[in-house]
């Protein structure tokens, strides 16, 4: 996963500085008609009440995720993994559905078709990252350094590795730190739990999705690739991986009965 935290924070500051809006740090300061964004501001714009909403009258189309991610859909992905894959006994539809219950904005903003596209996008990236839920941990990840020491608020534990784990292969100390705060686990001192607890694993990936990816779904699937791994794949850096993600996305859109929209590539 690319280093998107600074860009997301800047976007949050801009979302909390729209002229004409009565805004303040969240807490007990928002009025009953205002939403509290995850960046700590009150307001009524889509930036506050849409995918970034964390309190108040958030936009929600009340779509039933379980009616879209059916057993046939989920198991159709899982069954693509070989019987020897460790992920076959780790990932489950129940763990996914239990995880998204903690994120009321996941795939629930916009039309029902938008919800289906977002679900197709999430599983397209998960399928690419894990080879259809075969892997739980990044191959060779333990030998790689994913500690960004410039992120002082997320100090690395030198005895821990922040390599890829879970459906979206969460990486970097700051992403583990953010997910830990959202989900309720010690991301910096116990990152390995993302590879041991299926519910936390899905929650960590959905948390990353909501904080870094969901906000660009309206720009097309290509924007989600750029948000997740653009530094390594987009702009011609790795066309094969980009195409792999696109192929999964188109496949799942077809299965879910919705047409892709926007630019699928990056």
NORSUL-V138499 format. One record per residue. N is the residue number from 1. RES is the residue in one small letter. PSI is psi in whole degrees, -180 to 180 (NA if undefined). Layout:
n=N res=RES psi=PSI
n=N res=RES psi=PSI
//
This chain:
n=1 res=x psi=135
n=2 res=x psi=170
n=3 res=x psi=86
n=4 res=x psi=-3
n=5 res=x psi=-43
n=6 res=x psi=-44
n=7 res=x psi=-39
n=8 res=x psi=-39
n=9 res=x psi=-39
n=10 res=x psi=-42
n=11 res=x psi=-37
n=12 res=x psi=-40
n=13 res=x psi=-42
n=14 res=x psi=-38
n=15 res=x psi=-24
n=16 res=x psi=17
n=17 res=x psi=35
n=18 res=x psi=121
n=19 res=x psi=141
n=20 res=x psi=-13
n=21 res=x psi=140
n=22 res=x psi=111
n=23 res=x psi=153
n=24 res=x psi=167
n=25 res=x psi=141
n=26 res=x psi=176
n=27 res=x psi=-120
n=28 res=x psi=19
n=29 res=x psi=-20
n=30 res=x psi=140
n=31 res=x psi=165
n=32 res=x psi=-21
n=33 res=x psi=-1
n=34 res=x psi=151
n=35 res=x psi=151
n=36 res=x psi=119
n=37 res=x psi=163
n=38 res=x psi=-12
n=39 res=x psi=-1
n=40 res=x psi=28
n=41 res=x psi=150
n=42 res=x psi=147
n=43 res=x psi=180
n=44 res=x psi=5
n=45 res=x psi=166
n=46 res=x psi=-29
n=47 res=x psi=-28
n=48 res=x psi=-40
n=49 res=x psi=-3
n=50 res=x psi=-131
n=51 res=x psi=-23
n=52 res=x psi=0
n=53 res=x psi=133
n=54 res=x psi=5
n=55 res=x psi=156
n=56 res=x psi=-160
n=57 res=x psi=66
n=58 res=x psi=146
n=59 res=x psi=133
n=60 res=x psi=122
n=61 res=x psi=1
n=62 res=x psi=27
n=63 res=x psi=145
n=64 res=x psi=104
n=65 res=x psi=-37
n=66 res=x psi=-25
n=67 res=x psi=-15
n=68 res=x psi=-50
n=69 res=x psi=78
n=70 res=x psi=166
n=71 res=x psi=-37
n=72 res=x psi=-42
n=73 res=x psi=-52
n=74 res=x psi=-48
n=75 res=x psi=-25
n=76 res=x psi=-32
n=77 res=x psi=-51
n=78 res=x psi=-37
n=79 res=x psi=-8
n=80 res=x psi=-20
n=81 res=x psi=143
n=82 res=x psi=155
n=83 res=x psi=-22
n=84 res=x psi=-5
n=85 res=x psi=132
n=86 res=x psi=-27
n=87 res=x psi=-21
n=88 res=x psi=-30
n=89 res=x psi=12
n=90 res=x psi=-55
n=91 res=x psi=142
n=92 res=x psi=156
n=93 res=x psi=-39
n=94 res=x psi=-44
n=95 res=x psi=-40
n=96 res=x psi=-49
n=97 res=x psi=-39
n=98 res=x psi=-37
n=99 res=x psi=-47
n=100 res=x psi=-18
n=101 res=x psi=-20
n=102 res=x psi=-4
n=103 res=x psi=87
n=104 res=x psi=-15
n=105 res=x psi=-9
n=106 res=x psi=119
n=107 res=x psi=33
n=108 res=x psi=23
n=109 res=x psi=129
n=110 res=x psi=-156
n=111 res=x psi=170
n=112 res=x psi=-36
n=113 res=x psi=-40
n=114 res=x psi=-40
n=115 res=x psi=-44
n=116 res=x psi=-40
n=117 res=x psi=-40
n=118 res=x psi=-39
n=119 res=x psi=-43
n=120 res=x psi=-40
n=121 res=x psi=-45
n=122 res=x psi=-48
n=123 res=x psi=-25
n=124 res=x psi=-46
n=125 res=x psi=-41
n=126 res=x psi=-41
n=127 res=x psi=-41
n=128 res=x psi=-47
n=129 res=x psi=-34
n=130 res=x psi=4
n=131 res=x psi=60
n=132 res=x psi=48
n=133 res=x psi=29
n=134 res=x psi=-46
n=135 res=x psi=149
n=136 res=x psi=-40
n=137 res=x psi=153
n=138 res=x psi=131
n=139 res=x psi=119
n=140 res=x psi=10
n=141 res=x psi=-32
n=142 res=x psi=-20
n=143 res=x psi=-1
n=144 res=x psi=152
n=145 res=x psi=109
n=146 res=x psi=37
n=147 res=x psi=114
n=148 res=x psi=102
n=149 res=x psi=-10
n=150 res=x psi=-16
n=151 res=x psi=79
n=152 res=x psi=-27
n=153 res=x psi=-11
n=154 res=x psi=70
n=155 res=x psi=134
n=156 res=x psi=142
n=157 res=x psi=116
n=158 res=x psi=-17
n=159 res=x psi=3
n=160 res=x psi=153
n=161 res=x psi=134
n=162 res=x psi=43
n=163 res=x psi=176
n=164 res=x psi=129
n=165 res=x psi=148
n=166 res=x psi=-178
n=167 res=x psi=-39
n=168 res=x psi=11
n=169 res=x psi=63
n=170 res=x psi=130
n=171 res=x psi=166
n=172 res=x psi=143
n=173 res=x psi=-40
n=174 res=x psi=-31
n=175 res=x psi=-38
n=176 res=x psi=-40
n=177 res=x psi=-45
n=178 res=x psi=-47
n=179 res=x psi=-40
n=180 res=x psi=-42
n=181 res=x psi=-41
n=182 res=x psi=-43
n=183 res=x psi=-33
n=184 res=x psi=45
n=185 res=x psi=165
n=186 res=x psi=87
n=187 res=x psi=-29
n=188 res=x psi=-33
n=189 res=x psi=-11
n=190 res=x psi=54
n=191 res=x psi=-23
n=192 res=x psi=-18
n=193 res=x psi=-23
n=194 res=x psi=-21
n=195 res=x psi=3
n=196 res=x psi=-28
n=197 res=x psi=110
n=198 res=x psi=-38
n=199 res=x psi=-48
n=200 res=x psi=-36
n=201 res=x psi=-49
n=202 res=x psi=-40
n=203 res=x psi=-41
n=204 res=x psi=-40
n=205 res=x psi=-40
n=206 res=x psi=-38
n=207 res=x psi=-47
n=208 res=x psi=-43
n=209 res=x psi=-47
n=210 res=x psi=-35
n=211 res=x psi=-23
n=212 res=x psi=-21
n=213 res=x psi=-43
n=214 res=x psi=-35
n=215 res=x psi=-14
n=216 res=x psi=7
n=217 res=x psi=-33
n=218 res=x psi=-5
n=219 res=x psi=0
n=220 res=x psi=162
n=221 res=x psi=-33
n=222 res=x psi=-34
n=223 res=x psi=-31
n=224 res=x psi=-33
n=225 res=x psi=-44
n=226 res=x psi=-37
n=227 res=x psi=-33
n=228 res=x psi=-47
n=229 res=x psi=35
n=230 res=x psi=-35
n=231 res=x psi=-27
n=232 res=x psi=-16
n=233 res=x psi=-36
n=234 res=x psi=169
n=235 res=x psi=38
n=236 res=x psi=5
n=237 res=x psi=-38
n=238 res=x psi=82
n=239 res=x psi=-32
n=240 res=x psi=-42
n=241 res=x psi=-39
n=242 res=x psi=-44
n=243 res=x psi=-36
n=244 res=x psi=-45
n=245 res=x psi=-43
n=246 res=x psi=-43
n=247 res=x psi=-43
n=248 res=x psi=-44
n=249 res=x psi=-48
n=250 res=x psi=-39
n=251 res=x psi=-46
n=252 res=x psi=-34
n=253 res=x psi=-43
n=254 res=x psi=-44
n=255 res=x psi=-32
n=256 res=x psi=4
n=257 res=x psi=38
n=258 res=x psi=147
n=259 res=x psi=138
n=260 res=x psi=148
n=261 res=x psi=156
n=262 res=x psi=-179
n=263 res=x psi=120
n=264 res=x psi=-16
n=265 res=x psi=171
n=266 res=x psi=NA
//
